[in-house]
């Protein structure tokens, strides 16, 4: 079944045709994610709604996951008020289930939605709380914690608090470097942008070149993501 609807999807069939081949919320969820990753937000939304309609009573955590990911789609479309309403339905489920990991992920999504609306103070408040909870999670959560540090750096950057932003970027970089893994292009790019604004041109140029090279290797030179307009942050944002 999974192969069948993925073949339908990539063969150019419309959403209703692909969705007619599936009936479980888990399958709608998987299809919604595929559409979302391919930038087909309208189709993704339809599949998430179908997933909500087919989730069974008692599957609360699945419902919370669908609500959060559907909210992420609306946030990507800058429909923040709709995203916030959906985000607000999940916390009680996570609290009852004591699902601390997904609570952190939810709070991060809320913080980023605030940042999209330039509500940086609200974003910083929520992201700091998420970071505090993430540090208490069992096991190494390097990707999650470094991502939250990067998000906080960006929020401070957009508030004009450059020295604080750089501290968060530096902590994220140190955390990743301690694992022996290379820094990702987004972190290199954001930290380079801050250094550029601070007038540290040599260091900034080095980091931005590294970021560009990493993205070129990952995406390929002809990918639309190589266009400067598609970078996550710029010195004028």
C-alpha positions in Angstrom: 0.0 0.0 0.0 2.8 2.4 0.9 4.5 1.9 -2.5 1.2 2.3 -4.3 0.3 5.7 -3.0 3.9 7.0 -3.3 3.9 5.9 -6.9 0.6 7.8 -7.4 2.1 10.9 -5.7 5.2 11.1 -7.8 3.3 10.1 -11.0 1.5 13.4 -10.9 -1.9 12.3 -9.6 -4.0 14.7 -7.7 -4.4 14.5 -3.9 -7.8 13.0 -4.0 -6.6 10.2 -6.2 -3.6 9.4 -3.9 -5.7 9.7 -0.8 -8.4 7.3 -2.1 -5.8 4.6 -1.9 -5.3 4.9 1.9 -7.5 4.8 5.0 -5.3 4.8 8.1 -4.2 8.0 9.8 -0.6 6.9 9.8 -0.7 6.6 6.0 -2.3 10.0 5.6 0.4 11.4 7.9 3.2 9.9 5.9 1.7 11.2 2.6 1.2 14.7 4.2 4.9 14.8 5.2 6.0 13.9 1.6 3.8 16.7 0.2 5.2 19.1 2.8 8.8 18.3 2.0 8.1 18.9 -1.7 6.5 22.3 -1.0 3.0 21.2 -1.8 1.4 22.8 1.3 -2.2 22.7 0.1 -2.0 18.9 -0.6 -0.2 18.4 2.7 -2.9 20.3 4.6 -5.6 18.1 3.0 -3.8 14.9 4.1 -3.3 16.1 7.6 -7.0 17.0 7.9 -7.8 13.4 6.7 -5.4 12.0 9.2 -7.3 13.9 12.0 -10.6 12.6 10.7 -9.3 9.0 10.8 -7.4 8.9 14.1 -9.1 6.7 16.6 -10.3 7.6 20.1 -7.6 6.8 22.6 -4.8 7.6 20.1 -4.1 10.9 21.8 -0.4 11.2 21.1 -1.0 10.5 17.4 -3.7 13.2 17.4 -1.3 15.7 19.1 1.4 14.9 16.6 -0.9 15.5 13.6 -2.1 18.8 15.1 1.4 20.0 15.7 2.6 19.1 12.2 -0.5 20.6 10.6 0.2 23.8 12.6 3.8 23.7 11.2 2.3 23.8 7.7 0.2 26.8 8.5 3.2 28.5 10.1 5.1 27.9 6.9 2.3 29.7 5.1 2.5 32.6 7.6 -1.0 31.7 8.8 0.1 32.1 12.4 -3.2 32.5 14.1 -4.4 29.2 12.7 -1.1 27.6 13.6 -1.4 28.9 17.2 -4.9 27.5 17.6 -3.7 24.1 16.6 -0.5 24.3 18.7 -2.7 25.1 21.8 -4.5 21.8 21.5 -1.5 19.5 22.1 0.1 20.6 25.4 -2.5 19.0 27.6 -2.1 15.7 25.8 1.6 15.8 26.3 1.2 16.7 30.0 -1.1 13.8 30.6 1.2 11.4 28.9 4.3 13.0 30.4 5.7 13.2 26.9 8.5 15.7 27.7 10.3 15.3 24.3 7.3 16.2 22.2 6.5 19.0 24.6 9.9 20.5 23.9 9.4 20.0 20.1 6.0 21.7 20.3 7.4 24.6 22.3 10.1 25.1 19.7 7.5 25.2 17.0 5.5 27.8 18.9 8.7 29.9 19.5 9.5 29.9 15.8 5.9 30.9 14.9 6.3 33.9 17.2 9.6 34.7 15.5 7.9 34.7 12.1 5.6 37.4 13.5 8.6 39.3 14.8 7.4 38.7 18.4 10.9 38.1 19.4 10.4 38.6 23.1 7.7 36.0 23.2 9.8 33.7 21.0 12.8 34.1 23.4 10.6 33.4 26.4 9.2 30.1 24.9 12.5 29.0 23.4 14.4 29.5 26.7 11.8 27.4 28.5 12.1 24.7 25.8 15.9 24.7 26.1 15.7 24.3 29.8 13.4 21.3 29.4 15.5 19.9 26.6 18.6 19.9 28.9 16.7 17.7 31.3 15.7 15.0 28.8 17.4 11.6 29.1 20.0 10.7 26.6 22.0 13.0 24.3 19.8 15.4 22.4 22.5 17.2 20.5 20.4 18.1 17.4 17.5 19.4 19.5 19.6 21.4 21.9 21.9 22.9 19.3 18.8 23.7 17.2 17.2 25.6 20.1 20.5 27.5 20.7 20.6 28.5 17.1 16.9 29.6 17.2 17.6 31.7 20.3 20.7 33.2 18.6 18.5 34.2 15.7 15.8 35.7 17.9 18.4 37.8 19.8 20.0 38.8 16.5 16.7 40.1 15.2 16.3 42.1 18.4 19.6 43.7 17.8 21.3 41.9 20.8 24.3 40.8 18.8 26.6 39.8 21.6 24.0 37.6 23.2 23.1 36.1 19.8 26.8 35.2 19.3 26.9 33.5 22.7 24.1 31.2 21.7 25.7 30.5 18.3 29.0 29.8 19.9 27.5 27.4 22.4 25.7 25.6 19.6 28.9 25.3 17.6 30.8 24.0 20.7 28.1 21.4 21.4 28.2 20.0 17.9 32.0 20.2 17.6 32.4 18.2 20.8 30.6 15.3 19.0 33.2 15.3 16.2 30.5 16.2 13.7 30.9 19.2 11.2 28.8 22.3 11.8 25.7 22.5 9.6 25.4 25.3 7.0 22.6 27.1 8.8 24.6 27.6 12.0 27.7 28.7 10.0 25.5 31.1 8.0 23.8 32.7 11.0 27.0 33.1 13.0 28.8 34.5 10.0 26.0 37.1 9.6 26.3 38.2 13.2 30.1 38.6 12.9 29.6 40.5 9.6 27.3 43.0 11.3 29.8 43.3 14.2 32.5 44.3 11.7 34.5 41.1 12.1 34.8 40.7 8.3 37.6 38.1 8.1 35.9 35.7 10.5 32.5 36.3 8.9 33.8 35.7 5.4 35.4 32.4 6.4 32.2 31.1 8.1 30.0 32.2 5.2 32.2 30.6 2.7 32.1 27.3 4.7 28.3 27.6 4.9 28.1 28.1 1.1 30.4 25.2 0.4 28.4 22.9 2.7 25.1 23.8 1.1 26.6 23.4 -2.4 27.7 19.8 -1.5 24.4 19.0 0.1 22.1 20.5 -2.5 24.1 20.8 -5.7 24.9 24.1 -7.4 21.7 24.1 -9.6 19.3 23.6 -6.7 17.0 26.5 -5.9 18.2 26.4 -2.3 21.6 27.8 -3.5 19.9 31.1 -4.3 20.8 33.7 -1.7 17.1 34.6 -1.3 16.4 31.2 0.1 19.0 31.3 2.9 17.5 31.3 6.4 19.0 34.6 7.6 20.8 37.5 6.0 22.4 40.6 7.4 19.4 42.6 6.3 16.7 40.4 7.8 
